[in-house]
């Protein structure tokens, strides 16, 4: 072998090593841009949720002779799955989701249809779950993610084209799953679909005239639904009870849940009664205090101070989500992050609002804290989606 050939082979091997090293660096470059604040905040809220769920059901499980960790162990299992989903959602480039949006959307519609058939499981007057291998799946939670990805992809792909077909298709894509969720019936989650779509239109810079027209149409549809008795009776009772909160002639049973939650939160005062010391919680005066009304446990046992910490953690999540939306390098990433923040802000506002009596009871859980495996897994998946957009902003 000549000297020139030896040098040529060394140079080729060196170039090969450099290319392999560059590929590894490109593959792991996004990891350098993780948002630890986002992840730690979500984990912190979930840890608080585990403690609150345990406290909420401690007395009831003792009375029934069941293990006191029954609910917590199931929620902890969902948390582990949620962390795995978070990692998966963060690793796969979010831009590839546009290619699978139709499949995800169709699958979510299929699950929603199954809920309304004989496969759906009814509880508390609503048919919202499917039992799969002992695990209760709530397809409406998955449908929110599917609609977010599908509509965001549609708006991104149609940017620069006439707005009317873009708005019309986005509206249809949202109204179909929203209608199926409404039939379960689930008014609270239906509102999330509408709010999320409005935010996507706003961030996607849909012209004001279209937004105004949709707003007027939405108000007209709401009035029509109420006047034509399209809502279930219990939904109308909740709305009328909220609207007539100060009416002495109102049946107290209609506001029992809200009044008990107000008493529980008010009794906590500044620093609360202490962990596991809440009388309203231990005596189960507040129905569903491990799901929709878990904020009452926080308020009673940790008072204004503890409730403020929980709300502050949610504000941190919203702040990080907004920051990610602003830093995104493409419209699709901005729409995804904005949609996640929109859903989070609305659910926290409605849930806390109905716990303190400033919003009607609509059955929306408190993200990361309320008991519910599907909800927890989906929210960790959405956090993973935010991480995905953040890590690939360069």
C-alpha beads as a LAMMPS data file, in Angstrom:
LAMMPS data file: protein, C-alpha beads

394 atoms
393 bonds

1 atom types
1 bond types

-500.0 500.0 xlo xhi
-500.0 500.0 ylo yhi
-500.0 500.0 zlo zhi

Masses

1 110.0

Atoms # bond

1 1 1 0.000 0.000 0.000
2 1 1 1.402 3.404 -0.974
3 1 1 1.690 6.301 1.454
4 1 1 -0.938 8.250 -0.529
5 1 1 -3.371 5.312 -0.306
6 1 1 -2.805 5.058 3.450
7 1 1 -3.502 8.747 3.920
8 1 1 -6.621 8.440 1.745
9 1 1 -7.965 5.538 3.815
10 1 1 -7.309 7.395 7.081
11 1 1 -9.086 10.445 5.716
12 1 1 -12.091 8.343 4.637
13 1 1 -12.308 6.684 8.082
14 1 1 -12.055 10.079 9.759
15 1 1 -14.861 11.473 7.596
16 1 1 -16.992 8.416 8.374
17 1 1 -16.460 8.883 12.119
18 1 1 -17.338 12.558 11.823
19 1 1 -20.548 11.746 9.932
20 1 1 -21.582 9.149 12.532
21 1 1 -20.797 11.587 15.336
22 1 1 -22.784 14.320 13.594
23 1 1 -25.772 11.995 13.246
24 1 1 -25.657 11.125 16.943
25 1 1 -25.420 14.804 17.816
26 1 1 -28.405 15.614 15.579
27 1 1 -30.397 12.777 17.124
28 1 1 -29.738 13.902 20.698
29 1 1 -29.689 17.663 20.059
30 1 1 -33.374 18.131 21.051
31 1 1 -32.698 16.581 24.468
32 1 1 -30.485 19.562 25.294
33 1 1 -33.550 21.781 25.107
34 1 1 -35.793 19.978 27.578
35 1 1 -37.973 22.139 29.797
36 1 1 -37.412 20.712 33.309
37 1 1 -39.743 23.295 34.871
38 1 1 -42.635 22.014 32.760
39 1 1 -42.006 18.369 33.654
40 1 1 -41.372 18.975 37.365
41 1 1 -44.511 21.109 37.679
42 1 1 -46.664 18.402 36.106
43 1 1 -45.127 15.788 38.399
44 1 1 -45.636 18.066 41.418
45 1 1 -49.336 18.520 40.637
46 1 1 -49.724 14.757 40.178
47 1 1 -48.041 14.108 43.539
48 1 1 -50.462 16.530 45.197
49 1 1 -53.288 14.735 43.428
50 1 1 -52.237 11.355 44.821
51 1 1 -52.236 12.715 48.376
52 1 1 -55.600 14.441 47.915
53 1 1 -57.199 11.320 46.421
54 1 1 -55.943 9.256 49.356
55 1 1 -57.347 11.786 51.825
56 1 1 -60.672 12.076 50.004
57 1 1 -61.383 8.315 50.077
58 1 1 -59.587 7.331 53.310
59 1 1 -62.629 7.334 55.585
60 1 1 -64.988 5.799 53.026
61 1 1 -62.630 2.906 52.241
62 1 1 -62.070 2.254 55.949
63 1 1 -65.815 2.012 56.477
64 1 1 -66.148 -0.399 53.550
65 1 1 -63.256 -2.529 54.795
66 1 1 -61.280 -1.986 51.599
67 1 1 -57.556 -1.159 51.308
68 1 1 -57.056 2.563 51.821
69 1 1 -54.693 2.672 48.855
70 1 1 -57.229 1.273 46.385
71 1 1 -57.788 4.526 44.470
72 1 1 -54.219 5.775 44.892
73 1 1 -52.670 2.569 43.537
74 1 1 -54.782 2.797 40.387
75 1 1 -53.932 6.458 39.946
76 1 1 -50.249 5.692 40.517
77 1 1 -50.396 3.047 37.793
78 1 1 -51.906 5.633 35.444
79 1 1 -49.127 8.048 36.430
80 1 1 -46.450 5.529 35.433
81 1 1 -48.176 4.955 32.100
82 1 1 -48.523 8.713 31.699
83 1 1 -44.776 9.234 32.134
84 1 1 -44.109 6.610 29.462
85 1 1 -46.596 8.376 27.157
86 1 1 -44.886 11.697 27.918
87 1 1 -41.529 10.297 26.806
88 1 1 -43.048 8.864 23.639
89 1 1 -44.859 12.091 22.812
90 1 1 -41.642 14.073 23.298
91 1 1 -39.333 11.793 21.318
92 1 1 -41.271 11.494 18.040
93 1 1 -40.962 14.692 15.993
94 1 1 -44.297 16.502 16.312
95 1 1 -44.199 17.461 12.621
96 1 1 -44.763 13.799 11.732
97 1 1 -48.143 13.957 13.491
98 1 1 -49.624 15.754 10.487
99 1 1 -49.286 12.527 8.496
100 1 1 -51.233 10.509 11.092
101 1 1 -53.850 13.114 12.013
102 1 1 -56.588 11.491 9.931
103 1 1 -55.956 8.039 11.431
104 1 1 -55.966 9.419 14.988
105 1 1 -59.125 11.408 14.304
106 1 1 -60.958 8.417 12.798
107 1 1 -59.922 6.169 15.701
108 1 1 -61.190 8.687 18.263
109 1 1 -64.547 8.913 16.452
110 1 1 -64.771 5.129 16.465
111 1 1 -64.281 5.013 20.233
112 1 1 -66.871 7.760 20.759
113 1 1 -69.406 5.818 18.710
114 1 1 -68.676 2.656 20.711
115 1 1 -69.372 4.560 23.937
116 1 1 -72.911 5.311 22.772
117 1 1 -73.541 1.651 21.907
118 1 1 -73.938 -1.257 24.286
119 1 1 -70.175 -1.311 24.900
120 1 1 -70.281 1.950 26.835
121 1 1 -70.360 1.928 30.642
122 1 1 -72.858 4.202 32.392
123 1 1 -72.162 5.912 35.701
124 1 1 -73.842 8.842 37.406
125 1 1 -76.340 9.283 34.588
126 1 1 -73.647 9.525 31.894
127 1 1 -72.268 6.965 29.463
128 1 1 -68.646 8.045 28.950
129 1 1 -66.411 4.997 29.457
130 1 1 -65.366 1.756 27.791
131 1 1 -63.973 -1.040 29.953
132 1 1 -60.888 -2.658 28.431
133 1 1 -59.201 -5.374 30.465
134 1 1 -60.304 -3.911 33.774
135 1 1 -59.220 -0.405 32.767
136 1 1 -61.848 2.278 32.182
137 1 1 -61.051 4.259 29.037
138 1 1 -62.694 7.653 28.537
139 1 1 -62.620 8.286 24.756
140 1 1 -63.653 11.943 25.079
141 1 1 -60.229 12.712 26.588
142 1 1 -58.499 11.124 23.598
143 1 1 -60.868 12.907 21.214
144 1 1 -59.706 16.295 22.508
145 1 1 -56.124 15.468 21.521
146 1 1 -57.217 14.072 18.145
147 1 1 -59.230 17.184 17.296
148 1 1 -56.375 19.445 18.387
149 1 1 -53.838 17.681 16.152
150 1 1 -56.227 17.350 13.187
151 1 1 -57.480 20.946 13.166
152 1 1 -53.981 22.340 13.814
153 1 1 -52.633 20.280 10.887
154 1 1 -55.487 21.421 8.644
155 1 1 -54.985 25.126 9.431
156 1 1 -51.210 24.755 8.991
157 1 1 -51.527 23.040 5.613
158 1 1 -54.077 25.566 4.318
159 1 1 -52.283 28.756 5.347
160 1 1 -52.395 31.371 2.604
161 1 1 -55.487 29.813 0.996
162 1 1 -59.046 31.284 1.168
163 1 1 -60.280 31.226 4.760
164 1 1 -63.894 30.149 4.215
165 1 1 -63.220 26.468 3.333
166 1 1 -60.510 26.272 5.994
167 1 1 -62.876 27.554 8.691
168 1 1 -65.780 25.416 7.454
169 1 1 -63.793 22.153 7.462
170 1 1 -62.257 22.948 10.871
171 1 1 -65.735 23.566 12.247
172 1 1 -67.048 20.251 10.908
173 1 1 -64.019 18.375 12.230
174 1 1 -64.745 19.782 15.695
175 1 1 -68.531 19.593 15.769
176 1 1 -68.743 15.871 14.918
177 1 1 -66.814 14.578 17.977
178 1 1 -68.242 17.382 20.106
179 1 1 -71.763 16.229 19.211
180 1 1 -70.941 12.629 20.108
181 1 1 -69.540 13.771 23.463
182 1 1 -72.609 15.937 24.079
183 1 1 -74.840 12.886 23.561
184 1 1 -73.091 10.931 26.368
185 1 1 -74.093 13.507 27.853
186 1 1 -71.005 15.525 28.766
187 1 1 -71.621 19.270 28.549
188 1 1 -68.316 20.259 30.169
189 1 1 -66.087 18.455 27.685
190 1 1 -68.233 19.751 24.815
191 1 1 -67.382 23.287 25.904
192 1 1 -63.673 22.414 25.794
193 1 1 -63.955 21.543 22.085
194 1 1 -65.567 24.898 21.255
195 1 1 -63.077 26.891 23.327
196 1 1 -60.095 25.064 21.841
197 1 1 -61.339 25.688 18.295
198 1 1 -61.844 29.396 19.042
199 1 1 -58.261 29.688 20.301
200 1 1 -56.894 27.832 17.265
201 1 1 -58.783 30.210 14.972
202 1 1 -57.471 33.205 16.888
203 1 1 -53.858 32.014 16.878
204 1 1 -54.178 30.914 13.247
205 1 1 -55.178 34.507 12.401
206 1 1 -58.621 33.736 11.047
207 1 1 -60.172 37.057 9.919
208 1 1 -62.245 38.885 12.515
209 1 1 -65.420 38.761 10.432
210 1 1 -65.382 34.967 10.567
211 1 1 -64.744 34.944 14.311
212 1 1 -67.613 37.390 14.892
213 1 1 -69.950 35.323 12.743
214 1 1 -69.045 32.128 14.570
215 1 1 -69.568 33.873 17.908
216 1 1 -73.064 34.989 16.966
217 1 1 -73.878 31.526 15.608
218 1 1 -72.613 29.935 18.824
219 1 1 -74.800 32.157 21.015
220 1 1 -77.818 31.419 18.818
221 1 1 -77.126 27.666 19.035
222 1 1 -76.871 27.838 22.839
223 1 1 -80.177 29.715 23.117
224 1 1 -81.827 27.237 20.749
225 1 1 -80.523 24.251 22.759
226 1 1 -81.917 25.684 26.006
227 1 1 -85.286 26.807 24.644
228 1 1 -85.875 23.594 22.681
229 1 1 -85.025 21.296 25.618
230 1 1 -82.021 19.761 23.885
231 1 1 -80.192 19.611 27.215
232 1 1 -80.850 16.831 29.700
233 1 1 -82.982 17.791 32.671
234 1 1 -80.150 17.469 35.156
235 1 1 -78.038 19.793 33.001
236 1 1 -80.808 22.369 32.945
237 1 1 -81.210 22.007 36.711
238 1 1 -77.521 22.738 37.231
239 1 1 -77.639 25.804 34.997
240 1 1 -80.810 27.199 36.536
241 1 1 -79.552 26.498 40.061
242 1 1 -76.390 28.455 39.323
243 1 1 -78.311 31.334 37.757
244 1 1 -80.677 31.504 40.764
245 1 1 -78.025 31.096 43.463
246 1 1 -79.521 33.845 45.640
247 1 1 -83.156 32.859 45.179
248 1 1 -84.596 31.742 48.569
249 1 1 -87.348 29.788 46.802
250 1 1 -84.833 27.572 45.007
251 1 1 -84.847 23.895 45.932
252 1 1 -81.805 23.457 48.191
253 1 1 -81.177 19.978 46.771
254 1 1 -80.223 21.527 43.428
255 1 1 -77.355 23.437 45.052
256 1 1 -76.410 20.859 47.677
257 1 1 -73.118 19.887 46.015
258 1 1 -72.049 23.483 45.455
259 1 1 -73.042 24.598 48.958
260 1 1 -71.156 21.736 50.575
261 1 1 -68.046 22.481 48.520
262 1 1 -68.231 26.153 49.524
263 1 1 -68.528 25.144 53.176
264 1 1 -65.542 22.789 52.884
265 1 1 -63.297 25.361 51.220
266 1 1 -64.447 28.170 53.547
267 1 1 -63.806 26.087 56.651
268 1 1 -60.162 25.697 55.636
269 1 1 -59.605 29.435 56.124
270 1 1 -55.950 30.493 55.687
271 1 1 -53.832 27.398 56.426
272 1 1 -56.450 24.638 56.526
273 1 1 -57.374 22.013 59.086
274 1 1 -54.394 19.808 58.308
275 1 1 -53.847 16.720 56.170
276 1 1 -56.512 14.033 56.778
277 1 1 -58.256 16.372 59.269
278 1 1 -61.006 17.736 57.029
279 1 1 -64.433 16.996 58.473
280 1 1 -66.332 17.711 55.260
281 1 1 -63.905 15.413 53.468
282 1 1 -63.885 12.552 55.969
283 1 1 -67.662 12.602 56.375
284 1 1 -68.130 12.693 52.579
285 1 1 -70.448 15.693 52.624
286 1 1 -69.112 16.706 49.207
287 1 1 -70.077 14.141 46.544
288 1 1 -67.363 13.130 44.066
289 1 1 -64.667 14.794 46.165
290 1 1 -61.985 12.586 44.600
291 1 1 -62.849 13.605 41.014
292 1 1 -64.689 16.785 40.022
293 1 1 -64.649 18.282 43.531
294 1 1 -61.156 17.352 44.665
295 1 1 -60.281 21.041 45.005
296 1 1 -62.515 21.091 48.091
297 1 1 -60.100 18.677 49.773
298 1 1 -57.211 21.012 48.989
299 1 1 -59.124 24.017 50.310
300 1 1 -60.339 22.369 53.502
301 1 1 -57.113 20.654 54.530
302 1 1 -54.580 23.254 53.332
303 1 1 -56.663 26.414 53.252
304 1 1 -56.107 29.480 51.124
305 1 1 -52.340 28.956 51.322
306 1 1 -52.438 25.430 49.889
307 1 1 -55.037 26.304 47.259
308 1 1 -52.881 29.241 46.138
309 1 1 -49.880 26.945 45.708
310 1 1 -51.912 24.589 43.504
311 1 1 -53.179 27.469 41.382
312 1 1 -49.655 28.884 41.161
313 1 1 -48.407 25.561 39.789
314 1 1 -51.106 25.655 37.117
315 1 1 -50.046 29.204 36.250
316 1 1 -46.481 27.932 35.810
317 1 1 -47.722 25.297 33.350
318 1 1 -49.704 27.922 31.443
319 1 1 -46.699 30.252 31.380
320 1 1 -44.362 27.565 30.044
321 1 1 -46.964 26.532 27.460
322 1 1 -47.406 30.094 26.222
323 1 1 -43.638 30.516 26.052
324 1 1 -43.344 27.351 23.962
325 1 1 -46.104 28.570 21.630
326 1 1 -44.301 31.873 21.074
327 1 1 -40.910 30.239 20.500
328 1 1 -42.169 27.607 18.060
329 1 1 -40.575 27.821 14.639
330 1 1 -43.695 26.887 12.657
331 1 1 -47.439 27.495 12.755
332 1 1 -48.252 23.853 13.489
333 1 1 -46.159 23.864 16.666
334 1 1 -47.650 27.191 17.739
335 1 1 -51.182 25.878 17.225
336 1 1 -50.468 22.659 19.155
337 1 1 -48.969 24.495 22.144
338 1 1 -51.730 27.110 22.121
339 1 1 -54.411 24.426 22.037
340 1 1 -52.895 22.609 25.020
341 1 1 -52.717 25.851 27.011
342 1 1 -56.299 26.702 26.051
343 1 1 -57.613 23.347 27.284
344 1 1 -55.622 23.552 30.510
345 1 1 -56.698 27.108 31.339
346 1 1 -60.378 26.420 30.656
347 1 1 -60.527 23.184 32.640
348 1 1 -58.784 24.719 35.649
349 1 1 -61.024 27.788 35.533
350 1 1 -64.260 25.806 35.231
351 1 1 -63.312 23.158 37.803
352 1 1 -62.091 25.594 40.456
353 1 1 -64.968 27.922 39.603
354 1 1 -67.635 25.290 40.218
355 1 1 -65.893 24.292 43.459
356 1 1 -66.077 27.850 44.798
357 1 1 -69.538 28.556 43.379
358 1 1 -68.786 30.991 40.554
359 1 1 -69.416 28.476 37.751
360 1 1 -72.182 25.914 37.162
361 1 1 -71.372 22.254 37.820
362 1 1 -70.332 20.765 34.466
363 1 1 -68.342 17.686 35.451
364 1 1 -64.874 18.701 34.257
365 1 1 -62.006 17.168 36.283
366 1 1 -59.044 19.156 37.583
367 1 1 -56.051 18.249 35.365
368 1 1 -53.318 16.117 36.998
369 1 1 -55.101 16.153 40.386
370 1 1 -58.564 14.623 39.962
371 1 1 -58.873 10.848 40.050
372 1 1 -59.090 9.397 36.555
373 1 1 -56.565 7.297 34.680
374 1 1 -57.395 8.363 31.125
375 1 1 -57.345 12.044 32.023
376 1 1 -53.968 11.779 33.769
377 1 1 -52.381 9.815 30.921
378 1 1 -53.706 12.227 28.303
379 1 1 -52.457 15.271 30.204
380 1 1 -48.977 13.808 30.476
381 1 1 -49.145 13.102 26.759
382 1 1 -50.007 16.769 26.182
383 1 1 -47.053 17.819 28.352
384 1 1 -44.911 15.564 26.177
385 1 1 -46.312 17.338 23.129
386 1 1 -45.313 20.694 24.592
387 1 1 -41.824 19.351 25.249
388 1 1 -41.690 18.102 21.677
389 1 1 -42.414 21.539 20.243
390 1 1 -39.988 23.173 22.681
391 1 1 -37.093 20.822 21.926
392 1 1 -37.401 21.350 18.158
393 1 1 -37.764 25.107 18.088
394 1 1 -34.372 25.647 16.399

Bonds

1 1 1 2
2 1 2 3
3 1 3 4
4 1 4 5
5 1 5 6
6 1 6 7
7 1 7 8
8 1 8 9
9 1 9 10
10 1 10 11
11 1 11 12
12 1 12 13
13 1 13 14
14 1 14 15
15 1 15 16
16 1 16 17
17 1 17 18
18 1 18 19
19 1 19 20
20 1 20 21
21 1 21 22
22 1 22 23
23 1 23 24
24 1 24 25
25 1 25 26
26 1 26 27
27 1 27 28
28 1 28 29
29 1 29 30
30 1 30 31
31 1 31 32
32 1 32 33
33 1 33 34
34 1 34 35
35 1 35 36
36 1 36 37
37 1 37 38
38 1 38 39
39 1 39 40
40 1 40 41
41 1 41 42
42 1 42 43
43 1 43 44
44 1 44 45
45 1 45 46
46 1 46 47
47 1 47 48
48 1 48 49
49 1 49 50
50 1 50 51
51 1 51 52
52 1 52 53
53 1 53 54
54 1 54 55
55 1 55 56
56 1 56 57
57 1 57 58
58 1 58 59
59 1 59 60
60 1 60 61
61 1 61 62
62 1 62 63
63 1 63 64
64 1 64 65
65 1 65 66
66 1 66 67
67 1 67 68
68 1 68 69
69 1 69 70
70 1 70 71
71 1 71 72
72 1 72 73
73 1 73 74
74 1 74 75
75 1 75 76
76 1 76 77
77 1 77 78
78 1 78 79
79 1 79 80
80 1 80 81
81 1 81 82
82 1 82 83
83 1 83 84
84 1 84 85
85 1 85 86
86 1 86 87
87 1 87 88
88 1 88 89
89 1 89 90
90 1 90 91
91 1 91 92
92 1 92 93
93 1 93 94
94 1 94 95
95 1 95 96
96 1 96 97
97 1 97 98
98 1 98 99
99 1 99 100
100 1 100 101
101 1 101 102
102 1 102 103
103 1 103 104
104 1 104 105
105 1 105 106
106 1 106 107
107 1 107 108
108 1 108 109
109 1 109 110
110 1 110 111
111 1 111 112
112 1 112 113
113 1 113 114
114 1 114 115
115 1 115 116
116 1 116 117
117 1 117 118
118 1 118 119
119 1 119 120
120 1 120 121
121 1 121 122
122 1 122 123
123 1 123 124
124 1 124 125
125 1 125 126
126 1 126 127
127 1 127 128
128 1 128 129
129 1 129 130
130 1 130 131
131 1 131 132
132 1 132 133
133 1 133 134
134 1 134 135
135 1 135 136
136 1 136 137
137 1 137 138
138 1 138 139
139 1 139 140
140 1 140 141
141 1 141 142
142 1 142 143
143 1 143 144
144 1 144 145
145 1 145 146
146 1 146 147
147 1 147 148
148 1 148 149
149 1 149 150
150 1 150 151
151 1 151 152
152 1 152 153
153 1 153 154
154 1 154 155
155 1 155 156
156 1 156 157
157 1 157 158
158 1 158 159
159 1 159 160
160 1 160 161
161 1 161 162
162 1 162 163
163 1 163 164
164 1 164 165
165 1 165 166
166 1 166 167
167 1 167 168
168 1 168 169
169 1 169 170
170 1 170 171
171 1 171 172
172 1 172 173
173 1 173 174
174 1 174 175
175 1 175 176
176 1 176 177
177 1 177 178
178 1 178 179
179 1 179 180
180 1 180 181
181 1 181 182
182 1 182 183
183 1 183 184
184 1 184 185
185 1 185 186
186 1 186 187
187 1 187 188
188 1 188 189
189 1 189 190
190 1 190 191
191 1 191 192
192 1 192 193
193 1 193 194
194 1 194 195
195 1 195 196
196 1 196 197
197 1 197 198
198 1 198 199
199 1 199 200
200 1 200 201
201 1 201 202
202 1 202 203
203 1 203 204
204 1 204 205
205 1 205 206
206 1 206 207
207 1 207 208
208 1 208 209
209 1 209 210
210 1 210 211
211 1 211 212
212 1 212 213
213 1 213 214
214 1 214 215
215 1 215 216
216 1 216 217
217 1 217 218
218 1 218 219
219 1 219 220
220 1 220 221
221 1 221 222
222 1 222 223
223 1 223 224
224 1 224 225
225 1 225 226
226 1 226 227
227 1 227 228
228 1 228 229
229 1 229 230
230 1 230 231
231 1 231 232
232 1 232 233
233 1 233 234
234 1 234 235
235 1 235 236
236 1 236 237
237 1 237 238
238 1 238 239
239 1 239 240
240 1 240 241
241 1 241 242
242 1 242 243
243 1 243 244
244 1 244 245
245 1 245 246
246 1 246 247
247 1 247 248
248 1 248 249
249 1 249 250
250 1 250 251
251 1 251 252
252 1 252 253
253 1 253 254
254 1 254 255
255 1 255 256
256 1 256 257
257 1 257 258
258 1 258 259
259 1 259 260
260 1 260 261
261 1 261 262
262 1 262 263
263 1 263 264
264 1 264 265
265 1 265 266
266 1 266 267
267 1 267 268
268 1 268 269
269 1 269 270
270 1 270 271
271 1 271 272
272 1 272 273
273 1 273 274
274 1 274 275
275 1 275 276
276 1 276 277
277 1 277 278
278 1 278 279
279 1 279 280
280 1 280 281
281 1 281 282
282 1 282 283
283 1 283 284
284 1 284 285
285 1 285 286
286 1 286 287
287 1 287 288
288 1 288 289
289 1 289 290
290 1 290 291
291 1 291 292
292 1 292 293
293 1 293 294
294 1 294 295
295 1 295 296
296 1 296 297
297 1 297 298
298 1 298 299
299 1 299 300
300 1 300 301
301 1 301 302
302 1 302 303
303 1 303 304
304 1 304 305
305 1 305 306
306 1 306 307
307 1 307 308
308 1 308 309
309 1 309 310
310 1 310 311
311 1 311 312
312 1 312 313
313 1 313 314
314 1 314 315
315 1 315 316
316 1 316 317
317 1 317 318
318 1 318 319
319 1 319 320
320 1 320 321
321 1 321 322
322 1 322 323
323 1 323 324
324 1 324 325
325 1 325 326
326 1 326 327
327 1 327 328
328 1 328 329
329 1 329 330
330 1 330 331
331 1 331 332
332 1 332 333
333 1 333 334
334 1 334 335
335 1 335 336
336 1 336 337
337 1 337 338
338 1 338 339
339 1 339 340
340 1 340 341
341 1 341 342
342 1 342 343
343 1 343 344
344 1 344 345
345 1 345 346
346 1 346 347
347 1 347 348
348 1 348 349
349 1 349 350
350 1 350 351
351 1 351 352
352 1 352 353
353 1 353 354
354 1 354 355
355 1 355 356
356 1 356 357
357 1 357 358
358 1 358 359
359 1 359 360
360 1 360 361
361 1 361 362
362 1 362 363
363 1 363 364
364 1 364 365
365 1 365 366
366 1 366 367
367 1 367 368
368 1 368 369
369 1 369 370
370 1 370 371
371 1 371 372
372 1 372 373
373 1 373 374
374 1 374 375
375 1 375 376
376 1 376 377
377 1 377 378
378 1 378 379
379 1 379 380
380 1 380 381
381 1 381 382
382 1 382 383
383 1 383 384
384 1 384 385
385 1 385 386
386 1 386 387
387 1 387 388
388 1 388 389
389 1 389 390
390 1 390 391
391 1 391 392
392 1 392 393
393 1 393 394
